[in-house]
């Protein structure tokens, strides 16, 4: 490894630059790292010195930005060395303790306190205090820290407990959706993939092993595997990757797994055998028989997007046993309504299908997440309290405590049955859903348009930029659908692919179903005076967009960077503001490309301090032909939408968001734009915004 004496700051700069597909401005880089431009510029000389050893150069160009230039092999070598150069902010106690937990889980072997104090550059007393702090977390998963005076510390516990702890650590520190997307997508988001490869996840799971495990599972094309929920699928991948990694390192896997004697060699067990056969062929290793049982356990305890229930194929003895438990559960819920509940075949079949994996999870201490638990406890407290008695039946049967997350799921089953039994009409309400992307203008509007067509009046959809997520917004929103990670969200978040695949739609549909049956989160108050102000502000901003609409031609051979330069100069007479516009548009492009070849246009949009009013502009190559630069992918029009970063950002986002949807849903606008007649474009824009304004007013009533 060629890196030596490199600071954490330089390491972070290099990692960001390595993941860029286009130049990034110093200002954008500084903002991303929460540093000043001057600080970034001071590090440039040391970066150039480091890069000489890799035959990579740091290039810069005024008005464009900075970028790394070199072969992909050399860049990959630098990425590898940076990932091996493990640094952290030791003054951050929470981060240090998290990393200490990671080190202990990775190694397990005996280490002296001095090793960790040197590793983290703190005193042995500090490490000792950190160990006491994390010991409670490890104990929760059946592991304990063993201290041997004069020798050191090690971790003790069963193999099953060890793996459960690693799984929990990963679940707590990484988004499982991001993990699946990064490893399964052929064109993964660079930033998300980098966070997996070089973050904590990359230090505990081998990147190549994970990708090969997923390839094995996908290649089997097994319905039972491919219908696993996000968390169950990722849990299986993580479990297998850990096992493969240890086998490849010739680490001993204990075989004292008496629990496996209770596993019946059924369809799940045979599927586990098939998976092991695929893995042995892929990795050219011999996998211990105990691993078949471990994998079988995960399959049995997994949840599926589609419940596969077939009473004819379930073992008759097992079916009778489950029904016996179920009868006890129903009696414990409410003796008075038990008889009628047992006649509800929809309830019985649904609860039976839920019960089988639940018992597996409880028996082996496997975790499950329930994103709407707080809402269930708050809005259905009476049913939840009764379901605590139901959970006690399961506790007696399994001898294991029932987490409140499991009780929450039982509440949903029993609650739906009670609604049917009492013969009352379910109170269905409109669900408030927030659609989130970087700016609230582009990608979120594409998602909003699709979801609106799918769910119609069942939902009230609102597009937000990532920076718009305030406590007020969360207070009036049931859940978010987001193409980006949302930190510290106070409400459930469904992370999706921006194109919304079938699995994403299914998750959203289930969440809508649950919230439709819950009380609304907030009361709609009569704020007539506030509404009048909103109407006046909306009218003023729409008038500005129509009146100040811009149209201009550019050279057909123009590059993307040159186009941004011309846009900046055209839309602001001041050089400093022009530069800000260019940089903000480029930073937005680096998040995800705004060129949509399937629609024939680019949608260049951003929130920026480079303008003081909302701006909509249409830009075309001269001679009304396609842009020649390959980066543009043969598009013929570039639409530009700029929103000032001020107190009216929500209103302006809504206006520009409506225009975004119109561009996609109304082919007429694209046809008129391609004719190159500015006044015709303005007339059509005015007509559509007039319709939007009317709809906006009616929505306030």
Secondary structure, DSSP 8 states (H G I E B T S, - for coil): ----S--HHHHHHHHHHHT-SS-B-HHHHHHHHT--HHHHHHTHHHHHHHHHTTT-EEEEETTTEEEEES-HHHHHHHHHHHHHS----TT-HHHHHHHHHHHHHHH-S-B-HHHHHHHHTS-HHHHHHHHHHHHHHHHHTT-EEEEETTTEEEEE--HHHHHHHHHHHHHHHS-HHHHHHHHH-TT--HHHHHHHHHSHHHHHS-HHHHHHHHHHHHHHT-HHHHTB-HHHHHHHHHHHHHHHHHHHTT-------GGGGG---SHHHHHHHHHHHHHHHHHT----THHHHHHHHHHHT--BSS----TTTS-HHHHHHHHHHHHHHHHHH-TTTHHHHHT-HHHHHHHHHHHHHHHHHHHTT-----TTHHHHHHHSHHHHHHHHHHHHHHHHHHSS---HHHHHHHHHHHHHHHHHHTT-------EEEEEEESSSSSHHHHHHHHHHHHHGGGEEEEEEEGGG--HHHHHT-SEEEESS--TT-SS-EEE--TT--HHHHHHHHHHHHHHHTS--SS-----HHHHHHHHHHHHHHHHHHHHT-EEEEE-TT--HHHHHHHHHHHH-SSHHHHHHHHHHHHHHHHHS--EETTTTEEEEEEEETT-SS-EEEEEEEGGG----SGGGTT--EEEEEEEESSTTHHHHHHHHHHHHHHHHH-HHHHHHHHHT-HHHHHHHHHHHHHHHHHHHHHHH-
